[in-house]
Amino acid sequence: MRHDYVAEREEGLLLVIDLQEAMAKVIDGWQETVRRVNQLIGASEILNIPLLLTEHYRKGLGATLREVALEEGKATLFQKEYFSACLEDDFLNTVKGFNRRQVVVAGMETHVCVLQTALDLIRAGYQVHLVSNAVASRFQEDRQAAVDLLRAAGAVITTTEIVIFQWARRSNTEIFRKLLPIVK
């Protein structure tokens, strides 16, 4: 039996929040966040883990960054205007439809949409795994405060490689060989 904090691929949903054009303009180092998110997306595709992507007020913030490695038809896209996606009609029903108890969360801004969505997912009974090196904010102190708040609220604070290796479970398999280029 595994520890409750282990990210399980059969139980996991990858939620990528608001990696959009206007946000990238104001966040230093957004490229590293996108690189980490792309690692998670690549692993989720290999392991058949569902991907849910949000865009916040697309009219004002633009589309998802073209640097985000999305294959056509591989992600469910959810448009939102509330900071917490959970306040939108049908978002929680969308999450529930994946029939997964763990939500691995990445995106921006950590202290706004990521924080509020993650807190509400915890409240709704989901186990949230916040990928701390795949979230970004304009200011580091806001990002850190959000990570600290989520830890206190019961989120599992993790990293990209921790999640990918937990999803993989084992080396010397065909799946692991497909994942290896993602983490190298």
Secondary structure, 3 states (H helix, E strand, C coil): CCCCCCCCCCCEEEEEECCEHHHHHHCCCHHHHHHHHHHHHHHHHHCCCCEEEEEECHHHHCCECCCCCCCCCCEEEEEECCCCHHHCCCHHHHHHHCCCCEEEEEEECHHHHHHHHHHHHHHCCCEEEEEEEEEECCCHHHHHHHHHHHHHHCCEEECHHHHHHHHHCCCCCHHHHHHHHHHC
